[in-house]
Amino acid sequence: MDGSNQSSVSEFMLRGLTQSQNLQVLLFVIFLIFYLFIMLGNIAIMILITIDHHLHSPMYFLLANLSFVDIWLSSVTTPKMITDFLRKRKTISFEGCMSQVFFAHCIAAGEMVLLLVMAYDRYVAICKPLHYFTIMNLKRCTGLVLTSWTIGFVHAMSQLVAVLQLPLCGPLEIDSFFCDMPLVIKLACTDSHDLDILMNADCGVVVVTCFILLLISYTYILITVRQSAKAGASKALSTCSAHITVVMLLFVPCIFIYVWPLNITWLDKFLAVFYSVVTPLLNPAIYTLRNKEIKTALKRFKSYFMNHKVNT
């Protein structure tokens, strides 16, 4: 294979999810519907939390930020994947490929830290209820959200700098629907074993650290809830179970792609679709269906809309 530096690489070939033309048409329809639901669901949550003053609390401020992050997490790869279903020749420019590497890691790492912040919010609310609004004030919440983005940015930059140093060899074909760090590393002309280990360690610092801290946080919260009064315990359990479900949906696929890779192509594709499409799709449903305050706010909004329509 011919070695080529970054300046001579203009594009990469993407093999996509499948080579079957009929199946690609079906997947185009399915993922287009999924993406529309992701946009509508997460935007609806953001608007609802913004306009309903009953939801102006730290927990819902963080939930609105989660919806915002989910929109971008899905948008990094999904629109390109959808349009590629209708293309025979699936290509992505070198700049587009590097952008996907950067933003996928930046947003995913930022979301993991944000989920940790949300766990801290629940810890304070359940374990220190009298000091909740003092500790989780708007300034601190904003600072924690900015911290999550900063950590995501630093992590993504470390990944991007590493991949930009690689001499790449043709054919520059990526067996997936988007550019990702492990797949780009496979195109290196040199032995990439050390870089693979470095990437796994870099991702492990973010993924495993956040995951362990989340497990510890929710275990402590659940123990506290178990010892508390039944009236408040039911609501706390409902909220925490929703949070834990979201955590598992995001972290499990990322662990098996970046930290403990199985190197099974079809499984890697499935897991990538899961965390970039399925997780952002399910998050609004999980929080809406399991949260009484969100459901009540939706009823208030519907009632207001219907009354306004009748009056006009």
C-alpha positions, 0 to 999 in steps of 0.5 A, a space after each residue: 500500500 502507498 503511504 500518504 501524508 495528511 496533505 495528500 489525503 482528500 477523501 475517505 470511502 465509507 462502506 456504510 451499514 450494509 451493501 444491500 441496495 434494498 436494505 439501504 432504502 429501508 434503513 433510509 426511511 427508518 433512520 430518517 424517522 428516528 432522526 426527526 423524532 430525536 430532533 422533535 423530542 429533544 427540542 420539545 423538552 428544551 422548549 417545555 423546560 424554558 417556558 414552564 416556570 414550574 420546571 425552573 429548577 437545577 434538575 430540569 436545567 441540566 435535563 435541558 442541557 442533556 437534550 441539547 447535547 443529544 441533538 448534537 451527538 446525533 447530528 454529528 453522524 446521523 444526517 451523513 449516514 441518512 444521505 449516504 443510504 441513497 448514494 452508491 459512492 459514499 465518500 467523506 472529505 478529509 476535513 469532514 472525517 476529522 470533524 467527525 472524529 473531533 465532535 463525536 468525542 467532544 460531545 460524547 465525553 461532554 455528555 458523560 460528564 454531564 450525566 455525572 453532574 446530574 448524578 451529583 444533583 440527585 445526590 444533593 437533592 436526596 441526601 442534603 435536601 435542606 441545602 439543595 438550592 444553596 448548593 445547586 444554584 444557577 451559577 454552580 449549575 452553569 459552571 458544571 455544565 461549562 466544565 463538562 464541555 471543557 473536559 469534552 473539548 480537551 479529550 477530543 483535542 487529544 484524540 484529534 492531535 494523535 490521529 493527525 500525526 498518522 501517515 495514512 495508507 491507501 485504499 482509504 476505506 472505512 468499514 462503517 457509516 462514519 469516521 471514528 478514531 479506531 477505524 482511522 488508526 487502522 489506515 496507518 502505514 506504521 504499527 499502530 499498536 501503541 496508538 491503540 493502547 494510548 487511545 484506549 487509555 485516553 478514552 478509559 480515563 473519561 469513560 471508566 472514571 465517569 462510569 465508576 463515579 456514577 455507579 458509586 453515586 447512584 448506589 449511595 443514593 439508592 441506599 439513602 432512598 431505601 432508608 427514607 420515608 416511603 412518600 419521597 422514596 417513590 419519586 426519588 426511585 423513579 427519577 434515579 431509575 430514569 437516570 441509571 437507564 440513560 447512563 447504561 444506554 450511553 456508557 455500555 456501547 462506548 466501553 465496548 467500542 473505545 475502552 475494551 474493543 471486541 473488534 467485531 465489525 457488525 457489532 461495532 456498527 450496531 453499538 455506534 448506531 446505538 449510542 449515536 441514534 438510539 440513546 438520543 432517541 430514547 432519552 426524551 421518552 425515558 424522562 417524559 414517561 417516568 417523570 410526573 412533573 414533565 407529564 404535568 407540564 405537558 398537560 398544562 402546555 396542551 391545555 393552554 394551547 387548546 384554550 388559546 386556540 378556542 379563544 382565537 
